[in-house]
Amino acid sequence: EGRGPVTVDDAAVFIARFTGGGLGVFEATRFATGRKNAIRIEINGSAGSLAFDFEDMNVLELFDATEPAETAGFRRILVTEPGHPYVGAWWPPGHGLGYEHGFTHQVVDLVRAIAEGTQPEPSFADGLQVQRVLAAVETSSDTRTWQAIERTAS
């Protein structure tokens, strides 16, 4: 029978300019050799860096640029203490949360927001804004130009 046409992107990369002047690089790929589910978020700034990787979901990596150079380096923070968000409702310190717990937290947050009459986070407006960004990325790719995105309140 053979294979049908490929209708999805295997990889996508885009650069974003933020209102405050910062740059962001976003990458999504299905063929990063050795990666299983590396949904990684890394934020770098002049005062430090913070990184999260879904393949090691109970750890945050923190770099504090104010530390002396001779002792500076990334610290691994095991986020399984009762004071850390979400963990206190589950297990004793040091016991990690898994993939399924994230879905439980989403439902709890939504139900709590409904019960309290507050806006859930992220909101539907936030989701719409993400779709606007993705549409702008596609337009930018087609036109080879920067695209402005109107910011909406969430």
N, C-alpha and C positions, 0 to 999 in steps of 0.2 A: 504493500500500500504506500509506503514512503511516508515522509513527514509533511505536515501542513506548513503553511507560512508562519513565521515567527511574528507575533503581533504585540510583543511586549519588549520594553527596553531591557537589555542585560546590565546596563550601567548608566548612571546619570550623575553629573557633577555640575554644581552651579555655585557662583560667587554672589554674595549679597552684600550690599552696602547699607548699614543701619543709620538711622537718623543722627545718632551721636557721633558718627564718623567711623565706627568700627566696621570691620569686614568679617564675613562669615563664609566658610566653605562647607558645602553640604555635598555628601557623596552617598550614593546608594548603588550597590552592586550585588549581583547574584553569584559572582565568580571570584570572590576574594579567597584565594587558596588558603586553606587551613582554618578559615572562619566558619563557625557553625551558626551563630546568631548574635554577632557582634554589633548590637545596636549601641553604638558608642557616641557619647556626647562629651565634648571637651571644650572648655571655655578657658581661653588664655588672655591674660591682661598684664598690665605693667606691674601690678601688685601681687600677681600669683596666677595659679592655674588650678582648675578643678576638672576631674574626669570621672565618668561613669561608664561602665561597660556591662551590658546585659549578660554576657557570659560569666561575669563575676559580680552578680547583682547585689551582694551584701557588702560591697566595698566601694568606698569613694577614695579617689586619689587626690591629695591636696599638696600643692606647692605654694609655700609662703615666701615671696620674694624679699620680705623684710628680714629673713633669717640670715645669720652670718654666712658668707660664702663657704667657709670651711665645714659647716655642718648642714648646709642647704641640700635639699633633695625632696623628692616626693614622699609623702607619708601615706600609708594605707590606713584608712579609717574603717574599721569593721563596724558597720551601722546596725548592730544587733543589741544595743542597750535599750532598756525600757524608755528612756527619754527620747530616743529617735522616733520619728514619725512612723506610725503603724506597728512597729515591732512590739511595743508594750502590750498589745492586745493578744499576742500569740504565745511565744515561748520564753523560757528563761534566757538571760544574756548568753550570747555566743551561738545560739541556735539560729541558723539562717532561714530566711524566707525563700520560697520557690516561685516558679513561674505562675502557678495557679493563684497564689496569694494576691498578685496584682489585679486580677479580675475581681476577686472578693473586695478589695479596697475600692475599686471603681464603683461597684454596686453600693457599698456602704456609704461612700461619699455622696453619691447621687440621692440615695434615700434620705440621708441626713439633711442635705440641702433642701429637699422637698419638705421634710418635716419641719425644718426651721424657717421655711419661706425665704431662703436665700438662693442666690444664683449658683448653680453647680459650677465647678471648675474642673476641666475647661468647659466653657459654655458652648452652646450651638453657634453663637457669634464667633467664638474663637475658631471653631471648625470651618466656618465660612471663610474666615480670614486666611486660614491655611490653604483652602481651595483657591482663593484669589492669588496667593503667592505662587502656587503651582501653575496656574493659568499664565501668570506673568513670566514664569520660567520658560514655559513652552513658547510664548510669544517672543521672548528674548532670543531663544534658540533659532526660531524661524527668521527673525528680522536682524539678528546680530546687533541688537541695541539694548541698552539698559532700559528697564521698565520701572516706572514709578508705581507704587502700590498705595492706594488710599488706606489709611489706618482707620479702623472703626473701633468704637468703644465696645468692650466685652461686657 
